């Protein structure tokens, strides 16, 4: 495992193009990945790993506590709820990511608010004006 400088966690998927459901911790790269793939995830479709496993034997069926569609629905509901709390700035963030534009300072603020392992307890406007708010950047 390598150290992910984006989310400061011991991450198996730094700079990944795909994340398995078990790896979601709502760090900035994962939120950006979700926003780029939100249409299919909102429909309950979690895409398979693009690289493949290299395993050539027939698939082994097993029962899972969560089915993949449920994982996708849970991720979509959580991030969409966080984006709604940002108001128009959350919509701007989603728009810029989906059009592959460079993020504006306003979008970076919204991304910082939406990211994190749990929802923020204060509103977005309170969080922006809070004295401990970190400056906007790609850190």
Steps between C-alpha positions, in 0.01 A plus 500: 500500500617850429435823680229705334604862529149614409307351791780430750393137538675175431344453158521211257365717220690828474421672170265217403262500206263265685415422864340187646207568735700393806766766433268803507599743778372819331844653442538765230615263220209266573245782500641624168483142364138475611408831334660386174303172513186614680248421225558124507552488878170682561332231289645234733775381264844463652735441211735201522870562538630609159828308528337166571630252750692270267310209653406255223298229681120515497351752741422374849163615626485626855250684713576855607348701780463796264423459134693728264190703406441578867861618539458733204170636633650564844802682355283712270258591780779603739698714257188654348381597850835665569491683166147629569627660820742704285217643290598657170870449573442122518328514161795698363742236631303221333477698175875573487597139573262353243628739231862424604568867570760627744334554836432859601582619854127483579488136389807418710318637805199282423724196442674554834161521673359190328812290566563320826397180672187658647271793429592835647287604797485867401336643192706579193478876552608466866782268398630747240510784750648290780837627619670162469399458135803405293586707195383366166751287314584166354649361821 
